[in-house]
Amino acid sequence: MSAPPPRRAPARFIAIYALAYAALWLALLTPAMITLALRVRQLAGSDPARPISMVLFAGAIAALVGNPVFGALSDRTRSRFGRRRPYLVGGAVVGLAALALIGAASSLSMVLVGWCLAQLAYNAVLAAMVAVVPDQIPSEQRGTVVGILGVCMPVGQIVGTFLVQQLAGNLTLALLIPGALGLAGVLALAVVLPDSLPPPVIVDTVVAAGAAPVRASQFDLLAHRDFFWAWLSRVLFVTGSIFLQAYQPFLLIDALGFDPSQVPRLIFRSTLVQAAMTVVWSLVAGRLSDRTGRRKSIAMAGSIIQGVGLWVIAAAPSYTTFLFGVALTGMGHGVYEGVDLALVTEVLPDRDRHAAKDLGLLNITNTLPQVVAPLAAPAILALSRGDYSLLFLVAGTAPFLGAVLLSPLKRVR
């Protein structure tokens, strides 16, 4: 058996862990939100929409495959450096190299290869990093720590947006500096991480060099009902978020009548509103969940609040109402993210031996909606004859259904 988490994780370790988590999102989300599209525009010229869709889709597929695979390998790796540390450090180094490849690319094909490599590398880091929660954080602290981690993504988004504005004249640096900061954060975590070896697993399967065997049956979601419902609920919750992230520019232009030149400023403002609400409510929800011992009911409330926010956006007649809807989605996002990872660690099929693999499966919920939403949106818009209200009504329905799917969970309140 692996050693149980310590009675209480030190504040210094939690701070460094949160810093590394924010740095990872900074490295991954900055190109996904801004610099990758600008790089594709440089190479594609007047019609970047199709090639950027291809690049993003290919990267999402790479992330979809890579996260659970690297999670499983991390669980079974036996090395002098531990089982998480090789994937943390190796992934961050390769991710930075991949961003350098995108910056130096002379063709769209090189950009596509670079982004797929970056997604694989950073998802290796993510798979190992989320496993630190069940590895190192005792149950009574998980709500608080997960609440802190919920702040990290919006912090990474805001810092990344700021850096790109400052480095607008040098796109290569705008790609490399977030990657370098990501590497620095991960290295800091690797130094303080008390990594441990997994327990021995004896199975009759082929063993890859340097790693213990991985059985296909260990990827069976349906065999673990609580984990399956939590997984499917998060797919629906994230789908609502992806619709907002991807299609709010078109809503502002086509439904609210803003000029395209105004959209970057308007989206930056809405991002700040959403991030502020996410930060505050993530911390509140995490502490509340630790004090009450309730995870499920709080996560359900967050999912419902996000759904209401998306419905407000669907009906918004003005930018002010739109911002109110965005604020509600930020509140719902913070409440949900403030407890969801803590909830999931309570329903993992095998927390001692396969935490990174199981959490790697959970991380598919962040990438699968990036594949589904771009495929579903054109059909919805065709049905509504280009009316974005129907698109956001559907987007709001997804997290409502996600809240319903949490109700059958039996191992967590």
Disulfide bonds with the S-S distance in Angstrom:
none
